[in-house]
Amino acid sequence: MRSIWNGAISFGLVSIPIKLFNATESHSISFRQIHTEDGGRVRYRKVCELDGEELDASEIGKAYEDADGSLVPITDDDLAALPLPTAKTIEIVAFVPADSIDPLQIDTAYYLSASGVPAAKPYTLLREALKRSRKVAVAKFALRGRERLGMLRVVDDVIAMHGLLWPDEIRAPEGVAPDSGVKIRDAELDLADALMDTLGEVDVDSLHDDYREAVEALIASKAGGALPPAEAPETKGGGKVIDLMAALEKSVRAAKEARGEEAAEPAEVTELKSRKTAAKKTAKTAAKRTAKTATKTTSAKTATKSTSKTAAKKSAASPKASAAGAKKSTATTAKKAAKKAAPRKRASA
């Protein structure tokens, strides 16, 4: 590795000469811009706005643009002459517990190496003191034209330094959290805890960048003249409200199956309809039930009235019918008696 900065760690009255190395590297795939019509490379050239000449790096300096658009030239000598104690020194200002540093502040990581044989002993002293105290050192240092905060900690047998953002560079999360009216049941929390326990821990070294591998495979296939892979089927995105309990139960079962543990029968995740739809459906159902009940009541009343009228008519007609029947019966009896009493005519000789 090539060092990017040389200086010293200021530890009280102890000065430790060190070299600074980048602790991380990017493996992201970079692309070049091309003209889509003919495949020609698109390049950016640095041109002076006044004379239109293209410039190389040795002819380019820096300047600060004022609010009115005017430029104030600043040279490297100007910056080097600043009365900045951290210009070539990592100045330790405090030792604090590691959990007192907000992870949001953590930025780029560096390795610090002892520069030369005389620096080996004070370097080792600081490293062992950090190990035994189980604390981290907060320091100030200057790099690439600005003063920064740093956090020194021990990684294996090396002192590592993380650049830290200044507290005023961290945004407040205003308007990011969901509405406070959301309520979580204990049963849902229990299932979430069960899912966390089932997933357990992971070896970070076993994780890899699937997207980068897919891009590399695509580049290799196209470079070899092969057709690009077929587009992946479009997955139906979010925005749906699901049964949270069923989803958690299903997740726990899937995690157990992935770990080789026995799992019960899978739960069915049902889609919940929005509140407006559910309210409309409930209102329609209630209206239908009310209508049915009203129809039944009306029918029952109509039937009762009809039955009562019929019974009343029959009751009213019954005495008349009885009287008519009695008269008819008396007339018939009288006729039979008259026939028996009348003398039979003798037949002519």
Secondary structure as UniProt FT lines:
FT   STRAND          5..11
FT   TURN            12..13
FT   STRAND          14..22
FT   TURN            36..38
FT   TURN            49..51
FT   HELIX           57..59
FT   STRAND          62..65
FT   TURN            67..68
FT   STRAND          71..74
FT   HELIX           76..80
FT   TURN            85..86
FT   STRAND          89..97
FT   HELIX           98..100
FT   HELIX           103..105
FT   STRAND          106..114
FT   HELIX           117..119
FT   HELIX           120..133
FT   STRAND          135..143
FT   TURN            144..145
FT   STRAND          146..155
FT   TURN            156..157
FT   STRAND          158..164
FT   HELIX           167..169
FT   TURN            174..176
FT   TURN            180..181
FT   HELIX           186..199
FT   HELIX           204..206
FT   HELIX           210..223
FT   TURN            224..225
FT   STRAND          241..242
FT   HELIX           244..258
FT   TURN            259..260
FT   STRAND          271..272
FT   HELIX           275..341
//
